[in-house]
Amino acid sequence: MPMEKGKAFLAYRGGCMITTDPGKIAENASLRMRRINTELASCPGP
């Protein structure tokens, strides 16, 4: 993936948080997924 495309993708995925550090990307992704899962779990179902 070209650098510019990667940055644009990260900016989109991370809420305009651009980083090129793979460790940070993985960390942020896992934290984001955990938070989303927690929000979904605490959301009252239909």
LOMILUM-191565 format. One record per atom (N, C-alpha, C): residue in one letter; x, y negated, z; residue number from 1; atom name. Coordinates in nm, 3 decimals. Atoms other than C-alpha are relative to their C-alpha. Example, Ala and Ser with C-alpha at 12.3 -4.5 7.8 and 13.67 -1.06 7.14 Angstrom:
! residues 2
+------+---------+---------+---------+------+------+
: miza :       x :       y :       z : tike : pake :
+------+---------+---------+---------+------+------+
:    a :   0.089 :   0.119 :   0.000 :    1 :    N :
:    a :   1.230 :   0.450 :   0.780 :    1 :   CA :
:    a :   0.090 :  -0.120 :   0.000 :    1 :    C :
:    s :  -0.082 :   0.119 :  -0.006 :    2 :    N :
:    s :   1.367 :   0.106 :   0.714 :    2 :   CA :
:    s :  -0.077 :  -0.109 :   0.073 :    2 :    C :
+------+---------+---------+---------+------+------+
//
This chain:
! residues 46
+------+---------+---------+---------+------+------+
: miza :       x :       y :       z : tike : pake :
+------+---------+---------+---------+------+------+
:    m :   0.085 :   0.120 :   0.000 :    1 :    N :
:    m :   0.000 :   0.000 :   0.000 :    1 :   CA :
:    m :   0.089 :  -0.125 :   0.000 :    1 :    C :
:    p :  -0.080 :   0.125 :   0.006 :    2 :    N :
:    p :   0.145 :  -0.341 :  -0.098 :    2 :   CA :
:    p :  -0.017 :  -0.080 :   0.128 :    2 :    C :
:    m :   0.000 :   0.073 :  -0.127 :    3 :    N :
:    m :   0.230 :  -0.572 :   0.190 :    3 :   CA :
:    m :  -0.118 :  -0.095 :   0.011 :    3 :    C :
:    e :   0.110 :   0.098 :  -0.006 :    4 :    N :
:    e :  -0.025 :  -0.841 :   0.100 :    4 :   CA :
:    e :  -0.133 :   0.070 :   0.022 :    4 :    C :
:    k :   0.125 :  -0.074 :  -0.015 :    5 :    N :
:    k :  -0.303 :  -0.586 :   0.066 :    5 :   CA :
:    k :  -0.011 :   0.053 :   0.143 :    5 :    C :
:    g :   0.000 :  -0.051 :  -0.137 :    6 :    N :
:    g :  -0.202 :  -0.432 :   0.398 :    6 :   CA :
:    g :  -0.034 :  -0.109 :   0.100 :    6 :    C :
:    k :   0.028 :   0.111 :  -0.092 :    7 :    N :
:    k :  -0.206 :  -0.770 :   0.572 :    7 :   CA :
:    k :  -0.146 :  -0.040 :  -0.008 :    7 :    C :
:    a :   0.139 :   0.038 :   0.016 :    8 :    N :
:    a :  -0.545 :  -0.855 :   0.428 :    8 :   CA :
:    a :  -0.091 :   0.103 :   0.068 :    8 :    C :
:    f :   0.079 :  -0.107 :  -0.061 :    9 :    N :
:    f :  -0.679 :  -0.517 :   0.539 :    9 :   CA :
:    f :   0.005 :  -0.011 :   0.152 :    9 :    C :
:    l :  -0.014 :   0.012 :  -0.146 :   10 :    N :
:    l :  -0.541 :  -0.564 :   0.891 :   10 :   CA :
:    l :  -0.074 :  -0.123 :   0.051 :   10 :    C :
:    a :   0.069 :   0.122 :  -0.043 :   11 :    N :
:    a :  -0.677 :  -0.918 :   0.910 :   11 :   CA :
:    a :  -0.150 :   0.026 :   0.005 :   11 :    C :
:    y :   0.142 :  -0.033 :   0.004 :   12 :    N :
:    y :  -1.018 :  -0.782 :   0.815 :   12 :   CA :
:    y :  -0.037 :   0.095 :   0.114 :   12 :    C :
:    r :   0.030 :  -0.101 :  -0.100 :   13 :    N :
:    r :  -1.004 :  -0.482 :   1.047 :   13 :   CA :
:    r :   0.021 :  -0.052 :   0.143 :   13 :    C :
:    g :  -0.037 :   0.041 :  -0.135 :   14 :    N :
:    g :  -0.842 :  -0.658 :   1.343 :   14 :   CA :
:    g :  -0.058 :  -0.134 :   0.039 :   14 :    C :
:    g :   0.056 :   0.130 :  -0.034 :   15 :    N :
:    g :  -1.051 :  -0.975 :   1.341 :   15 :   CA :
:    g :   0.102 :  -0.110 :  -0.017 :   15 :    C :
:    c :  -0.098 :   0.104 :   0.034 :   16 :    N :
:    c :  -0.789 :  -1.193 :   1.172 :   16 :   CA :
:    c :   0.124 :   0.010 :   0.088 :   16 :    C :
:    m :  -0.123 :  -0.021 :  -0.076 :   17 :    N :
:    m :  -0.510 :  -1.045 :   1.383 :   17 :   CA :
:    m :   0.097 :   0.075 :  -0.090 :   17 :    C :
:    i :  -0.092 :  -0.059 :   0.097 :   18 :    N :
:    i :  -0.224 :  -0.985 :   1.141 :   18 :   CA :
:    i :   0.125 :   0.048 :   0.071 :   18 :    C :
:    t :  -0.124 :  -0.055 :  -0.054 :   19 :    N :
:    t :   0.059 :  -0.757 :   1.247 :   19 :   CA :
:    t :   0.055 :   0.103 :  -0.097 :   19 :    C :
:    t :  -0.062 :  -0.098 :   0.088 :   20 :    N :
:    t :   0.308 :  -0.545 :   1.058 :   20 :   CA :
:    t :   0.072 :   0.107 :   0.083 :   20 :    C :
:    d :  -0.062 :  -0.098 :  -0.088 :   21 :    N :
:    d :   0.420 :  -0.342 :   1.361 :   21 :   CA :
:    d :  -0.091 :   0.122 :   0.013 :   21 :    C :
:    p :   0.086 :  -0.120 :   0.000 :   22 :    N :
:    p :   0.286 :   0.015 :   1.321 :   22 :   CA :
:    p :  -0.042 :   0.041 :   0.141 :   22 :    C :
:    g :   0.034 :  -0.034 :  -0.137 :   23 :    N :
:    g :   0.299 :   0.071 :   1.696 :   23 :   CA :
:    g :  -0.114 :  -0.084 :   0.051 :   23 :    C :
:    k :   0.107 :   0.091 :  -0.042 :   24 :    N :
:    k :   0.084 :  -0.234 :   1.761 :   24 :   CA :
:    k :  -0.131 :   0.037 :  -0.070 :   24 :    C :
:    i :   0.119 :  -0.034 :   0.077 :   25 :    N :
:    i :  -0.155 :  -0.132 :   1.485 :   25 :   CA :
:    i :  -0.070 :   0.121 :   0.062 :   25 :    C :
:    a :   0.057 :  -0.122 :  -0.056 :   26 :    N :
:    a :  -0.204 :   0.215 :   1.633 :   26 :   CA :
:    a :  -0.060 :  -0.029 :   0.138 :   26 :    C :
:    e :   0.047 :   0.032 :  -0.134 :   27 :    N :
:    e :  -0.239 :   0.075 :   1.985 :   27 :   CA :
:    e :  -0.132 :  -0.077 :  -0.007 :   27 :    C :
:    n :   0.121 :   0.082 :   0.013 :   28 :    N :
:    n :  -0.494 :  -0.188 :   1.880 :   28 :   CA :
:    n :  -0.116 :   0.083 :  -0.053 :   28 :    C :
:    a :   0.105 :  -0.082 :   0.057 :   29 :    N :
:    a :  -0.687 :   0.066 :   1.675 :   29 :   CA :
:    a :  -0.061 :   0.091 :   0.106 :   29 :    C :
:    s :   0.051 :  -0.092 :  -0.102 :   30 :    N :
:    s :  -0.713 :   0.312 :   1.964 :   30 :   CA :
:    s :  -0.078 :  -0.076 :   0.106 :   30 :    C :
:    l :   0.071 :   0.081 :  -0.098 :   31 :    N :
:    l :  -0.812 :   0.037 :   2.208 :   31 :   CA :
:    l :  -0.136 :  -0.043 :  -0.055 :   31 :    C :
:    r :   0.123 :   0.045 :   0.062 :   32 :    N :
:    r :  -1.073 :  -0.092 :   1.964 :   32 :   CA :
:    r :  -0.101 :   0.115 :  -0.007 :   32 :    C :
:    m :   0.089 :  -0.115 :   0.011 :   33 :    N :
:    m :  -1.215 :   0.255 :   1.905 :   33 :   CA :
:    m :  -0.057 :   0.037 :   0.137 :   33 :    C :
:    r :   0.045 :  -0.034 :  -0.135 :   34 :    N :
:    r :  -1.231 :   0.322 :   2.280 :   34 :   CA :
:    r :  -0.107 :  -0.098 :   0.046 :   34 :    C :
:    r :   0.096 :   0.101 :  -0.042 :   35 :    N :
:    r :  -1.413 :  -0.006 :   2.338 :   35 :   CA :
:    r :  -0.133 :   0.018 :  -0.074 :   35 :    C :
:    i :   0.121 :  -0.020 :   0.079 :   36 :    N :
:    i :  -1.658 :   0.059 :   2.055 :   36 :   CA :
:    i :  -0.077 :   0.122 :   0.052 :   36 :    C :
:    n :   0.065 :  -0.120 :  -0.052 :   37 :    N :
:    n :  -1.727 :   0.410 :   2.187 :   37 :   CA :
:    n :  -0.067 :  -0.028 :   0.134 :   37 :    C :
:    t :   0.057 :   0.034 :  -0.131 :   38 :    N :
:    t :  -1.785 :   0.270 :   2.536 :   38 :   CA :
:    t :  -0.127 :  -0.082 :  -0.018 :   38 :    C :
:    e :   0.118 :   0.084 :   0.024 :   39 :    N :
:    e :  -2.025 :   0.008 :   2.402 :   39 :   CA :
:    e :  -0.116 :   0.083 :  -0.053 :   39 :    C :
:    l :   0.105 :  -0.085 :   0.056 :   40 :    N :
:    l :  -2.214 :   0.269 :   2.202 :   40 :   CA :
:    l :  -0.059 :   0.091 :   0.108 :   40 :    C :
:    a :   0.046 :  -0.092 :  -0.105 :   41 :    N :
:    a :  -2.232 :   0.503 :   2.502 :   41 :   CA :
:    a :  -0.089 :  -0.074 :   0.101 :   41 :    C :
:    s :   0.077 :   0.075 :  -0.100 :   42 :    N :
:    s :  -2.364 :   0.228 :   2.731 :   42 :   CA :
:    s :  -0.124 :  -0.063 :  -0.061 :   42 :    C :
:    c :   0.116 :   0.057 :   0.068 :   43 :    N :
:    c :  -2.616 :   0.114 :   2.470 :   43 :   CA :
:    c :  -0.121 :   0.091 :   0.023 :   43 :    C :
:    p :   0.120 :  -0.084 :  -0.019 :   44 :    N :
:    p :  -2.969 :   0.234 :   2.552 :   44 :   CA :
:    p :  -0.049 :   0.055 :  -0.134 :   44 :    C :
:    g :   0.044 :  -0.064 :   0.124 :   45 :    N :
:    g :  -3.089 :   0.481 :   2.290 :   45 :   CA :
:    g :  -0.145 :  -0.029 :  -0.029 :   45 :    C :
:    p :   0.140 :   0.023 :   0.039 :   46 :    N :
:    p :  -3.422 :   0.470 :   2.107 :   46 :   CA :
:    p :  -0.095 :   0.085 :   0.084 :   46 :    C :
+------+---------+---------+---------+------+------+
//
